[in-house]
Amino acid sequence: MPRDWDAATYDRIADPMARWGVAVLDRLPLAGDETVLDAGCGSGRVTEPLTERLPRGRVIALDGSPSMVEQARARLRRFGDRVEFVVADLMDPLPVRTVDAILSTATFHWVPDHARLFRNLAAVLRPGGRLVAQCGGEGNIASVRSVVAELLGPVDTNVYAAPDATRERLEAAGFTDVECWLTPEPTELEPGEPFERYLRTVCLGAHLERLPSGERDAFVHEVARRLGRPHLDYVRLNIRATRA
């Protein structure tokens, strides 16, 4: 399974991801009665407006982190049984019924094999159903990755894919009308402890797991110091595709 997260902290600080996610949701045409899979629901901050746009429909909120799913469950309690919660790895066949559409935000870059990921998504999406997604793309947080490489050596824990390669993988998985493009999203954060908390929770978690617990605070502080200003050079990979 993917690593677990500090979901409560993530829910408080993930304003950039929530803002981008709502913009991505606007690209998904909905009549209001569909069943939609939120593939990587996180703490539910984007799942909430998605569910609001489905007054006669249902949402399957899926994530590989149990703590994220529990955080989403608490946030979305008011929707009752219109939301189904699933803890599952997107690398495995998905334990859900066929859906009318798939939304995913800030998730695919955590999945190590995108060809396998897209096959798993295609398997549960009805023919003609839409996939609308956004994740970290080629060049994402290059400054952070450079500093981490200086401190730990050349290691990367994410897949920041290019549009052309993503298009080819989607088409091979059974998608058509595929559109993929990159958008820069430079993001300024609050300096000092808030910036370090953001780095620890969002950007450095997988690296921190490789360090002894007593060295983790110093590592986060050193990454922030070397970055200088509390600025992240985010690049997002946008996806629109239809299940053939």
C-alpha positions in Angstrom: 0.0 0.0 0.0 1.1 3.6 -0.4 2.4 5.4 2.7 0.0 6.9 5.2 -0.2 10.6 5.7 -0.7 13.2 8.5 -4.2 13.8 7.1 -5.3 16.4 9.7 -2.3 18.6 9.0 -2.7 18.1 5.2 -6.3 19.1 5.4 -5.3 22.4 7.1 -2.5 23.4 4.7 -3.4 22.0 1.3 -4.9 25.3 0.0 -2.9 25.2 -3.3 -4.1 21.6 -4.1 -7.7 22.4 -3.2 -7.7 25.6 -5.4 -6.3 23.8 -8.4 -8.6 20.8 -7.8 -11.7 22.9 -7.9 -10.6 24.4 -11.2 -10.0 20.8 -12.6 -13.5 19.8 -11.4 -14.9 22.6 -13.5 -13.6 20.8 -16.6 -15.7 17.7 -15.9 -19.2 18.0 -17.5 -21.8 16.6 -15.0 -25.6 16.3 -15.3 -25.9 15.7 -11.5 -27.0 12.0 -11.5 -23.7 10.3 -12.3 -21.5 8.0 -10.2 -18.0 9.5 -10.1 -14.8 8.0 -8.7 -12.5 10.5 -7.0 -9.2 8.7 -7.5 -7.1 9.9 -4.7 -9.6 11.8 -2.6 -7.1 12.9 0.1 -8.9 14.7 2.9 -12.0 15.4 0.8 -11.5 19.0 0.1 -12.2 18.6 -3.6 -14.6 15.6 -3.1 -16.9 18.0 -1.2 -17.7 20.3 -4.2 -17.8 17.3 -6.4 -20.5 15.7 -4.3 -22.4 19.0 -4.2 -22.5 18.9 -8.0 -24.1 15.5 -7.9 -27.4 16.0 -6.1 -28.9 12.9 -7.6 -25.6 11.0 -8.0 -23.0 9.3 -6.0 -19.2 9.6 -5.3 -16.7 6.9 -4.6 -14.0 8.5 -2.5 -10.9 6.3 -2.9 -7.4 6.8 -1.4 -4.5 4.6 -0.5 -4.0 6.4 2.9 -6.4 5.2 5.6 -5.9 8.4 7.6 -6.9 10.5 4.5 -10.0 8.4 4.0 -11.0 8.9 7.6 -10.4 12.7 7.3 -12.6 12.7 4.2 -15.3 10.6 5.9 -15.5 13.3 8.7 -15.6 16.2 6.2 -18.3 14.5 4.0 -20.5 13.1 6.7 -23.4 15.5 5.8 -23.8 13.7 2.4 -24.7 10.4 4.1 -24.7 7.3 1.8 -24.2 9.4 -1.3 -20.4 9.0 -0.7 -18.8 5.6 -0.5 -15.3 5.4 1.0 -12.6 3.0 -0.2 -9.0 2.4 0.9 -7.2 1.0 -2.1 -4.0 1.2 -4.0 -4.3 2.6 -7.5 -1.6 0.2 -8.6 -4.0 -2.7 -8.0 -7.3 -3.6 -9.8 -9.8 -1.2 -8.2 -12.5 -2.8 -5.9 -15.3 -0.5 -7.2 -18.2 -0.9 -9.6 -18.3 0.7 -13.0 -18.5 4.5 -12.8 -19.6 7.2 -15.2 -16.6 9.5 -14.7 -13.3 9.7 -12.9 -11.8 12.8 -11.3 -8.3 12.9 -9.8 -6.3 15.8 -8.4 -2.8 15.9 -6.9 -2.5 12.1 -6.9 -1.1 10.4 -10.1 2.5 11.6 -9.4 2.5 9.3 -6.3 1.7 6.2 -8.4 5.0 4.6 -9.7 3.6 2.9 -12.8 1.3 5.1 -14.9 0.7 2.5 -17.6 -0.7 0.2 -14.9 -2.6 3.1 -13.2 -4.4 4.0 -16.5 -5.3 0.4 -17.2 -6.9 0.1 -13.7 -8.9 3.3 -14.2 -10.0 2.2 -17.7 -11.3 -1.1 -16.3 -13.8 0.7 -14.0 -14.9 3.5 -16.4 -17.8 2.9 -18.7 -17.3 3.3 -22.4 -17.7 7.0 -23.2 -17.0 8.0 -19.6 -14.6 10.9 -19.0 -11.4 11.1 -17.1 -10.4 14.5 -15.9 -7.3 14.8 -13.8 -4.3 16.9 -12.7 -1.1 15.9 -11.0 2.5 17.0 -10.7 4.1 17.1 -14.2 7.5 17.3 -15.8 9.6 19.9 -13.9 7.5 19.9 -10.8 9.1 21.3 -7.6 12.5 21.1 -9.3 14.1 23.3 -6.7 13.0 21.0 -3.8 14.2 18.0 -5.7 17.6 19.6 -6.4 18.1 20.4 -2.7 17.1 16.9 -1.7 19.5 15.4 -4.2 22.3 17.6 -2.6 21.5 16.2 0.8 20.5 12.6 0.1 21.9 11.8 -3.3 19.9 11.4 -6.6 16.7 9.8 -5.5 13.1 10.6 -6.7 10.0 9.3 -5.1 7.5 10.6 -7.7 6.6 10.3 -11.3 6.5 13.7 -12.9 5.5 12.7 -16.4 5.6 14.7 -19.7 2.4 15.2 -21.7 3.5 13.1 -24.8 4.4 10.1 -22.7 1.1 10.4 -20.7 -0.9 10.6 -23.9 0.7 7.4 -25.2 0.1 5.6 -22.0 -3.6 6.7 -21.9 -4.2 5.6 -25.5 -2.5 2.2 -24.8 -4.8 1.8 -21.8 -8.0 2.3 -23.9 -8.6 6.0 -23.8 -9.3 8.3 -26.8 -9.7 12.0 -27.4 -6.7 12.5 -25.1 -5.5 16.0 -24.1 -2.5 16.5 -21.9 -0.7 19.8 -21.1 1.5 21.4 -18.5 0.7 24.6 -16.5 3.2 26.3 -14.2 1.7 27.1 -10.8 4.4 29.0 -8.8 3.3 29.2 -5.3 4.4 31.5 -2.4 3.9 30.2 1.1 4.2 31.7 4.6 7.9 31.8 5.8 9.4 30.1 8.8 7.6 27.3 10.6 4.5 27.2 8.3 6.8 26.7 5.3 8.7 23.9 7.1 5.4 22.3 8.1 4.2 22.4 4.5 7.4 20.8 3.2 7.3 18.1 5.9 3.7 17.2 5.2 3.4 17.6 1.4 6.8 17.5 -0.2 9.3 15.6 2.0 7.3 12.8 3.6 8.6 9.9 1.5 12.2 11.2 2.1 11.7 11.5 5.8 10.7 7.9 6.1 14.2 7.0 5.0 15.8 9.0 7.8 16.1 8.2 11.6 13.3 10.0 13.5 15.9 12.1 15.3 17.3 13.6 12.1 14.0 14.5 10.4 13.5 18.0 11.9 17.0 19.0 11.0 16.6 17.7 7.5 13.3 19.7 6.9 15.0 22.9 8.4 18.0 22.5 6.1 15.9 22.0 3.0 14.0 25.2 3.8 17.2 27.1 4.5 18.7 26.1 1.2 15.6 27.0 -0.7 15.8 30.4 0.8 12.4 32.0 0.1 9.2 30.1 0.8 8.5 29.5 -2.9 7.6 26.3 -4.7 7.9 26.0 -8.5 4.9 23.7 -9.0 4.2 22.4 -12.5 0.9 20.6 -13.1 0.1 17.9 -15.7 -3.5 18.3 -16.9 -5.4 15.4 -18.4 -8.7 15.0 -20.3 -9.6 11.7 -21.9 -12.6 9.5 -22.9 -12.9 5.8 -22.3 -13.1 4.3 -25.8 
